[in-house]
Amino acid sequence: MATITGTGTPTGMNTRTTIAEPAAVPDRLKLLQLLQWLSPAFPTGAFAYSGGLEQAIAEDLVSDAASLERWIQGILRYGSGWQDAVVLARALAPGADHDALDALMRAMAVSAERLTETREQGAALARTVSALTGRCLPPRALPVALGEAAAPLGVPTETVVAFYLQSLAGNLAVIAVRRVPLGQTEGQAVLRRLLPAIADIALAARDAPRGPPLAAAFGADLATMRHETLDVRLFRT
C-alpha cells in the first residue's frame, strides 16, 4: 500500500489517505465489472425467468427452505446449472470456439422455455456489454455470452463460474421468497448453505472432461416443460 499526506483541513491538521498501489487496482476493477454484469441491476431480465421453479412451487414440490435448497442444489450439480457452468468454463478458455459452444447450448436445451431463457438473457448481456465497452459481441446463449465477454478480464475460470452460479442460485431464491413464500432470512440462509457446493461445482466445471456435459435433473426439466401450460404464471419459464 502507499500513502498520501496533505494539509487539506481548515486548521492545517495533517491528513493521511491510504490508496492502493496502481498495479492492484485493475484486478479489483475486473472483479467489480464481472459482479456488475451478474448483478440484478444488469438488464438481462433474469428476474423474469424461474427455470421451472414456478411450476415446482405450484405443484408443491418446493414448499419450504429445505425443499428449495434441494431443488437449487440439484440444478447446480446435475441439471442446467451444471451444463451452464461447464460451457462457461470452456467459453473462457483461450481460443474457445464460441459458435460451437453456442450451438451446443441450443442442442442441450430440453424445452422451448429453457432455450428462450438462455438465448434471451445471453442476447441482452451481449448487447449491454457491447454498449458499455465498445466491443462487438454477438447474441449467444447466456453462459457463452458471459464467457466471451469476461475472457479478456483474466479472472480465474473457477471464480467466474462461481459468481455465475451464485447469481443463478440467488435469482431462484428470490423467486421462492416471493412465491412459496419464504422469509427473506430463510432465503438468505439457503444461499449461505449452498456456498460450499457452489465453490466445489465451479472447480469441477473448470476441470470437466471434454464432450457434452451430461445432466440428469429430470424433475427440473419436466417442470420447465409443464410450465408452458401453467394457467397463472408470473415468470416466463
N, C-alpha and C positions, 0 to 999 in steps of 0.2 A: 504494500500500500504506500501511497505518497500523501504528503500533507501540504496545505497551503496556509500560510499565516498572514493576516492582514489587520488593519485598524479601521474597520468599516463602521464601528459603532459610534454614536454621538459623543460618548465620553472618552473616546480614544482607546478603549479597552481592546487588547489583542483578541482576535477571534481565530479559531483553528478549525478548518474544514477538512475532512478526510475524503479523498477521492480514490477511485480505482486506478491502477496502472492501465495505460492505454491498451496494452495487449489483452487485458482481461475483459474489456468492455464488449468486444464483438461477440464472444461466446454467450454472454448473458443476453445480448440483444437477439441472438439467433433463437435462444430458448423462448424468450418472450414473444418473438414473432410466431413461432410454432404454437405457443399457447393461445395467441390471438386467433390463429386460423381454426383452432379446435374449441374455441370458447362459444358459449350460447349466443354471444353477441354477433358472431360472424355469420353473414347471411347465406348459409347453406340450406336453411329451412329444416334443420334437424328436428325441431320441436313438432313438426307436422307428421313425423313417422314413428311408429311404435314397433315395427318389425314383427308384428303378430301379437305383441303383448296385450293390446287392447282386446283381442279375441280371447286370449287366455284368461284375462280378468273377467270377461263376460261369461265364460264357461266355468268360472270359479276355480280354475287351475292355479291361479295366483290370487291369493286372498289375504295374505299377511306377509310380514317381513321374512319369515323363514322360506315360504314358497317363492317369494320374489328373489331371494338370494340364490336358491337352487335354479330358478329359471335363468337368471343372468349368467350364473357360472356355467350352466350347460351351453348357452350360446357362445360364451367366450372360449370354452375348452373344446367343444365338439361341433359347434354349428357355424353360422355365418360369421361370427366374430373371429373364430379361428381361421377361416378361409381369408377374411379380410386381412388379418394380421400377417399371414404368410405372404400374400400377394403384396401388401405394403412393404414388407421387408425386401422382397425381390425388386420392387419398383425403386427402392432407394439405392440399389447396388449400381456401381459404375457400369456403364454400357447396357443398362437394362433396356429390354425391348418393350416399351410401353404399349405399343399397338398390340402385341401378342398378349400381354398381361390383361389389357382391356377386353380382348376377345375371350380370354379365359374366364374373367369375371362374369361376362354376359352368359357364357355357356353354363356356368355353375349356378346361376340364379334359378331357384326351384319354383318360382311363381312369378306371375306378371307383376305383383306388388313388390316383390324383392328386387326385381330388375328395375322397376321405376324408382325405388328408393335409392339404390346405389348410383344409377345414372343421373338422376336429377340433382342429388346432393353433390356429386362429383362435378357436374357441369357448373353448378353455382360456385363451388370452391375455385375451380379453374378460372372462371370468369372474373371473380373478385380479386384473386391473387394477381391475375394479369393486369387488371386495372391499377392495382396498388404498386406493382413492381416494374411495369413496362415490359414484362416478358409476354410471350405469346404461347399460352398453354391451352391446348385443345380440350374439349369436353371429354372426359373419360369416367369410368366407374370410380366411385369415391376413393378407395384405397390407392388406386393407380394415380389418380389426380393428385392426391396428397403426396405420394411418393415422388412424383415428378416435380412437384412444387418444392418439396423440402430437401431434395437431394443436394442442391448447392449449399445448403446451410451447414452441412458437415456434422450434424448432430448424430451421435451414435444410433445405429439402427434400433437397438433394443429400447432406447429412450423414446424415439418417435413412435414406435409401435405401442409402448406402454401408455404414452399420452393419448394415443388414438383409442385404445381400449378403455382407458379411464373416461374419456369423453363419451364413448358409446354406453358404458355402464351408467354414467351419470344421467344421460338422457332417459334411459329406461327407468331409473329410479325416480326421476321427476314425474314421469308418466304414472307410475304406480302410486306416488304420493297423491296425485290428483284423482286417480280413477278407482283405487281399491276401496276407500282411501287409506293412506298411511300417514302418520305424523311425520313432520319434517325431520325430527331427530331419528325416528326409526329408519327413514330412507337414508340418512347420512351414516347411520350405524351399519347398514347393509354395505354401503360403498367402502367403509373402512375395513370391514371384514374381508372384502374382495381384493384389497390391495396386494397381499402376498400372491394370490393367484394371478393377478394381472402382471406382476413382475415376472413370475415364472413363465407365463404364456408368452410374454414378449421375447424372452430368451429362447424359448422353444421355437417360436416362429422364425427368429433370426437364423437358427441352425437347422431348420426343417429340410429334409432331403428334397431333391428335385422331383418334379412331377406335380400333378394337380393335388392341392391339399384336400384330403378327404374329410367329409363332415357326416355326422350321424345324429344330429339333433332333430329327430323326426317329428317330435311334438311341436317344436317351434316352426318347422317347415309347414306342417299341416295347418297350424294356426294362421300362417300368412296366406294360405290358400282359402281357408274358410272365411277369413276376414273380408274377402272380396264381396261376400253376400251378407255381411252383418247389417242388420236393419238400421240401427242407430250407431253412428261412429263419429268420433271427434278427430281421428287420425287417418291419414291416407293409406297407411299399411298396418 
